Amino acid sequence: MIKLTIKSIVAAVTMLAAGASVSTPTLADELDTIKEKGSITIAMSGAYPPFNFVDEENKVVGFDPAIGAEIAKRMGVEVKIVTTAWDGIIAGLLANKYDAIVGSMSITEKREKVVDFVGPYYRMNRAVFVRQGSDLSGLGSLSGKKVGATLGETHEKWARSQDGWKLKTYKGLPELILELENGRIDAFVTDDIPVLVAIRENGAKIAKMDAPDLTGTADQAGIAIRKGNPKLAAAMQEALDAMQADGTYTAIAEKWVGADIR
């Protein structure tokens, strides 16, 4: 047992005042751990086509997995993909269940308080969708109407701030489209790109609502990692920048989305 005396305490304080350095343990950057194990595990909902979804062979595919796989390749490691509920995806990251979230996550000030972001890697715009032929127009027309949103998305929080909306939450985009087409909700709010792709490729019987009050509501999607990992952030950003510069990013975007979405 170390016995502290008034003399020893005073001596320690004097050393600090004189500028003596005190060594503190340094936490290892997670890039080192990822390199050592040879793989990086990335998470997404798996319910947000064409950005991430489960195909007929039960594989998670789409824009996000392709971006994550290319980043991993350029970092010299394998990629492992896991799916999880969107409303708990940040909690899973903080609990060390995976190394990063590559799942079309909007960069917000609230999220930046608990995670760091790599990117942004694409731009998204908020939109409201209704059934084809609907006479709903403008956000005010949704007062008293049933409006859907994905649980845990920034759009859910925004929808809750609207006057008179009867909000219903769902796990992901496929449910939102099905509920709208079947008349169980009157509209839903989400990012416009995946829905426009679903209309174009799958013939979804829905349409983007005319809502001038939504003009200028663009968000940017980022890759979330745990705080305190500058080497990991730098390595992922370097890989992302390189794939954007050499055309690989554009090829992935055109394959899954049909356009460059930066």
Secondary structure, DSSP 4 states (H G I P E B T S, - for coil): -PPP-HHHHHHHHHHHHTT-----PPPPPHHHHHHHHTEEEEEE-SEETTTEEE-TTS-EESHHHHHHHHHHHHHTSEEEEEE--GGGHHHHHHTTS-SEEEEEEEP-HHHHTTEEEEEEEEEEEEEEEEETT----SGGGGTTSEEEEETTSHHHHHHHTSTT-EEEEESSHHHHHHHHHTTSSSEEEEEHHHHHHHHHHH--SEEE---GGGTT-EEEEEEEEESS-HHHHHHHHHHHHHHHHTTHHHHHHHHHTSS---
